[in-house]
Amino acid sequence: MAAYGAAMTSDTDIRQILDSTKVIALVGFSNKPDRASHKVAKFLAERGYRVIPVNPGLAGQAFMGEAIVADLADIPKDAHVDMLDVFRRSEHVQPVVEAGLKALPDLRTIWLQIGVTSADAARISAEKGLAFVEDRCPKQELERLVS
């Protein structure tokens, strides 16, 4: 397995992350069905992951039976979030990761979506011993690795 904090992009690494993950906080969720964050959240939820959508503009609404929260700090500690999946522009990633580390005590993976990269997030992940994936989509990876 690749070193934690380094981009974990081998099929073995990705498969291990996806197999061990149960609860995902998805930052940048959209309630618009044509948006990537909505499609990914729906796909992951339909595959048995608990997806906790994070979007301050939609807080209080529900998505597939899960309450949408405004902020990572609004997720109950007993939710046991394994993965932080980030749909934000690269320049906004570091504060999201820092908030995740404060709010999510069970966090094991930082996952940045396609087109999203962050050297700072990679460094923080390494310092905290977390798995780190950037510029990839868990939906696409699941589809690719299962077929």
Contacts in CASP RR format, 6 or more apart in sequence:
PFRMAT RR
TARGET T0000
AUTHOR 0000-0000-0000
METHOD contacts of the structure
MODEL  1
MAAYGAAMTSDTDIRQILDSTKVIALVGFSNKPDRASHKVAKFLAERGYR
VIPVNPGLAGQAFMGEAIVADLADIPKDAHVDMLDVFRRSEHVQPVVEAG
LKALPDLRTIWLQIGVTSADAARISAEKGLAFVEDRCPKQELERLVS
1 8 0 8 1.000
1 10 0 8 1.000
1 12 0 8 1.000
1 13 0 8 1.000
1 16 0 8 1.000
2 8 0 8 1.000
2 9 0 8 1.000
2 10 0 8 1.000
2 13 0 8 1.000
3 126 0 8 1.000
4 125 0 8 1.000
4 126 0 8 1.000
4 129 0 8 1.000
4 130 0 8 1.000
4 131 0 8 1.000
4 132 0 8 1.000
5 122 0 8 1.000
5 123 0 8 1.000
5 125 0 8 1.000
5 126 0 8 1.000
5 129 0 8 1.000
5 130 0 8 1.000
5 131 0 8 1.000
5 132 0 8 1.000
6 122 0 8 1.000
6 126 0 8 1.000
6 132 0 8 1.000
7 122 0 8 1.000
7 132 0 8 1.000
7 133 0 8 1.000
7 134 0 8 1.000
7 135 0 8 1.000
8 14 0 8 1.000
8 17 0 8 1.000
8 131 0 8 1.000
8 132 0 8 1.000
8 133 0 8 1.000
9 133 0 8 1.000
9 136 0 8 1.000
11 145 0 8 1.000
13 131 0 8 1.000
13 133 0 8 1.000
14 133 0 8 1.000
14 136 0 8 1.000
14 141 0 8 1.000
14 145 0 8 1.000
15 145 0 8 1.000
17 83 0 8 1.000
17 109 0 8 1.000
17 111 0 8 1.000
17 131 0 8 1.000
17 133 0 8 1.000
18 138 0 8 1.000
18 141 0 8 1.000
18 142 0 8 1.000
18 145 0 8 1.000
20 82 0 8 1.000
20 108 0 8 1.000
21 49 0 8 1.000
21 82 0 8 1.000
21 83 0 8 1.000
21 108 0 8 1.000
21 109 0 8 1.000
22 49 0 8 1.000
22 50 0 8 1.000
22 80 0 8 1.000
22 82 0 8 1.000
23 49 0 8 1.000
23 50 0 8 1.000
23 52 0 8 1.000
23 79 0 8 1.000
23 80 0 8 1.000
23 81 0 8 1.000
23 82 0 8 1.000
23 83 0 8 1.000
23 106 0 8 1.000
24 44 0 8 1.000
24 49 0 8 1.000
24 50 0 8 1.000
24 51 0 8 1.000
24 52 0 8 1.000
24 81 0 8 1.000
24 82 0 8 1.000
24 83 0 8 1.000
24 84 0 8 1.000
24 85 0 8 1.000
24 138 0 8 1.000
25 52 0 8 1.000
25 54 0 8 1.000
25 72 0 8 1.000
25 75 0 8 1.000
25 81 0 8 1.000
25 83 0 8 1.000
25 84 0 8 1.000
25 85 0 8 1.000
25 100 0 8 1.000
25 104 0 8 1.000
26 37 0 8 1.000
26 40 0 8 1.000
26 41 0 8 1.000
26 44 0 8 1.000
26 51 0 8 1.000
26 52 0 8 1.000
26 53 0 8 1.000
26 54 0 8 1.000
26 85 0 8 1.000
26 87 0 8 1.000
27 54 0 8 1.000
27 55 0 8 1.000
27 72 0 8 1.000
27 84 0 8 1.000
27 85 0 8 1.000
27 86 0 8 1.000
27 87 0 8 1.000
27 88 0 8 1.000
27 96 0 8 1.000
28 37 0 8 1.000
28 53 0 8 1.000
28 54 0 8 1.000
28 55 0 8 1.000
28 86 0 8 1.000
28 87 0 8 1.000
28 88 0 8 1.000
29 37 0 8 1.000
29 38 0 8 1.000
29 41 0 8 1.000
29 53 0 8 1.000
29 54 0 8 1.000
29 55 0 8 1.000
29 58 0 8 1.000
29 63 0 8 1.000
29 68 0 8 1.000
29 87 0 8 1.000
30 37 0 8 1.000
30 38 0 8 1.000
30 55 0 8 1.000
30 87 0 8 1.000
31 38 0 8 1.000
31 55 0 8 1.000
31 58 0 8 1.000
31 61 0 8 1.000
31 63 0 8 1.000
31 68 0 8 1.000
32 38 0 8 1.000
33 39 0 8 1.000
33 42 0 8 1.000
36 87 0 8 1.000
36 113 0 8 1.000
36 114 0 8 1.000
36 137 0 8 1.000
37 87 0 8 1.000
37 113 0 8 1.000
39 139 0 8 1.000
40 85 0 8 1.000
40 87 0 8 1.000
40 113 0 8 1.000
40 137 0 8 1.000
40 138 0 8 1.000
40 139 0 8 1.000
41 51 0 8 1.000
41 53 0 8 1.000
41 63 0 8 1.000
41 64 0 8 1.000
42 64 0 8 1.000
43 139 0 8 1.000
43 142 0 8 1.000
44 51 0 8 1.000
44 138 0 8 1.000
44 139 0 8 1.000
44 142 0 8 1.000
45 51 0 8 1.000
45 63 0 8 1.000
45 64 0 8 1.000
45 66 0 8 1.000
47 142 0 8 1.000
50 66 0 8 1.000
50 79 0 8 1.000
51 63 0 8 1.000
51 64 0 8 1.000
51 66 0 8 1.000
52 66 0 8 1.000
52 67 0 8 1.000
52 69 0 8 1.000
52 75 0 8 1.000
52 79 0 8 1.000
52 81 0 8 1.000
53 63 0 8 1.000
53 66 0 8 1.000
53 68 0 8 1.000
53 69 0 8 1.000
54 68 0 8 1.000
54 69 0 8 1.000
54 70 0 8 1.000
54 71 0 8 1.000
54 72 0 8 1.000
54 74 0 8 1.000
54 75 0 8 1.000
55 68 0 8 1.000
55 70 0 8 1.000
56 70 0 8 1.000
56 71 0 8 1.000
57 70 0 8 1.000
58 68 0 8 1.000
59 68 0 8 1.000
59 69 0 8 1.000
59 70 0 8 1.000
59 74 0 8 1.000
60 67 0 8 1.000
60 68 0 8 1.000
60 69 0 8 1.000
60 70 0 8 1.000
61 67 0 8 1.000
61 68 0 8 1.000
62 68 0 8 1.000
69 75 0 8 1.000
71 99 0 8 1.000
71 103 0 8 1.000
72 84 0 8 1.000
72 96 0 8 1.000
72 99 0 8 1.000
72 100 0 8 1.000
72 102 0 8 1.000
72 103 0 8 1.000
72 104 0 8 1.000
73 99 0 8 1.000
73 102 0 8 1.000
73 103 0 8 1.000
75 81 0 8 1.000
75 103 0 8 1.000
75 104 0 8 1.000
77 105 0 8 1.000
80 106 0 8 1.000
81 104 0 8 1.000
81 106 0 8 1.000
81 107 0 8 1.000
82 106 0 8 1.000
82 107 0 8 1.000
82 108 0 8 1.000
82 109 0 8 1.000
83 107 0 8 1.000
83 108 0 8 1.000
83 109 0 8 1.000
83 110 0 8 1.000
83 111 0 8 1.000
83 138 0 8 1.000
84 96 0 8 1.000
84 97 0 8 1.000
84 100 0 8 1.000
84 104 0 8 1.000
84 107 0 8 1.000
84 109 0 8 1.000
84 110 0 8 1.000
84 111 0 8 1.000
85 111 0 8 1.000
85 113 0 8 1.000
85 138 0 8 1.000
86 93 0 8 1.000
86 96 0 8 1.000
86 97 0 8 1.000
86 110 0 8 1.000
86 111 0 8 1.000
86 112 0 8 1.000
86 113 0 8 1.000
86 116 0 8 1.000
87 113 0 8 1.000
87 116 0 8 1.000
88 96 0 8 1.000
88 116 0 8 1.000
89 116 0 8 1.000
90 112 0 8 1.000
90 115 0 8 1.000
90 116 0 8 1.000
90 117 0 8 1.000
90 118 0 8 1.000
93 112 0 8 1.000
93 116 0 8 1.000
93 118 0 8 1.000
93 120 0 8 1.000
93 121 0 8 1.000
94 118 0 8 1.000
94 120 0 8 1.000
94 121 0 8 1.000
94 124 0 8 1.000
97 110 0 8 1.000
97 118 0 8 1.000
97 120 0 8 1.000
97 121 0 8 1.000
97 124 0 8 1.000
97 125 0 8 1.000
98 124 0 8 1.000
100 107 0 8 1.000
101 107 0 8 1.000
101 124 0 8 1.000
101 128 0 8 1.000
107 130 0 8 1.000
108 130 0 8 1.000
108 131 0 8 1.000
109 130 0 8 1.000
109 131 0 8 1.000
109 132 0 8 1.000
109 133 0 8 1.000
110 121 0 8 1.000
110 124 0 8 1.000
110 125 0 8 1.000
110 130 0 8 1.000
110 131 0 8 1.000
110 132 0 8 1.000
110 133 0 8 1.000
111 133 0 8 1.000
111 134 0 8 1.000
111 136 0 8 1.000
111 138 0 8 1.000
112 118 0 8 1.000
112 121 0 8 1.000
112 133 0 8 1.000
112 134 0 8 1.000
112 135 0 8 1.000
112 136 0 8 1.000
113 135 0 8 1.000
113 136 0 8 1.000
113 137 0 8 1.000
114 135 0 8 1.000
114 136 0 8 1.000
114 137 0 8 1.000
114 140 0 8 1.000
115 135 0 8 1.000
116 134 0 8 1.000
116 135 0 8 1.000
117 134 0 8 1.000
117 135 0 8 1.000
118 134 0 8 1.000
121 132 0 8 1.000
121 134 0 8 1.000
122 132 0 8 1.000
122 134 0 8 1.000
125 131 0 8 1.000
125 132 0 8 1.000
126 132 0 8 1.000
END
